[in-house]
Amino acid sequence: MMHDSFLQIYSRSFFKPWQSFSELLHHPKSLAFGFYAVFIQAILYTCVYGFLILGGGQAFKPWLNIPVDVYYQYNVFFCGPTMFLGWILATGLIHVLLRTQTQQGQFEQLFCLLGFGISIASWATGIHDFCSSFLGAIHIIDQRSYEIQLNSPGIWRNLLWFQMLVYLLWFIFLFTTAVRIVYQVNRFRALAFGVLAFLVYQLFFLIFNR
């Protein structure tokens, strides 16, 4: 039996997530594909923080006890590992909670699908973050001035909030889809656990990445 490649399934996940996620459940390389998907975003955002260092970007006040002026120099090493750890934490919690209600579904299945959800949804902000930080790194734009504009009333802040809204909705939709496919629960229960999975992943990630 022929199976689609990672790139075929990944690209289709943007437009037909239900079909792609359903196919992943029975794909012999599904677990590896989940890692590939998250690895894409881990590399992308590690580059973003590297570019921010080169461009002299200024972080928000971090939750960790690290000076703002040097935060990105540490953050570049936090990004990838915390993305993977947040993914594991969210998957483990949701699987354990749903195991009290159903015997349907496996940890590895949810792990793979949430990995794809993380990767696909993160493009909502990833394209902008990569492009703007790269332009700052090569000094086509002034990174700090641009960051001030992003946090001041105007079109750039509106663009930022639009991206964050798309990010939020896309994450919840994809995580809900993953839970529903793996555990065969109704849409309302899937939504509740999808939102919980997003909150666990995002809050853990935000502790280390500001």
MOJO-V830064 format. One record per run of one state. SS is the DSSP state (h for helix, s for strand, l for the rest). FROM is the first residue (numbers start at 1). TO is the last residue. Records with the same first field share a line. If there is no record, write none. Layout:
# MOJO-V830064
SS=FROM-TO / FROM-TO
This chain:
# MOJO-V830064
l=1-5 / 14-16 / 25-29 / 56-67 / 100-106 / 138-142 / 151-154 / 184-186 / 209-210
h=6-13 / 17-24 / 30-55 / 68-99 / 107-137 / 143-150 / 155-183 / 187-208
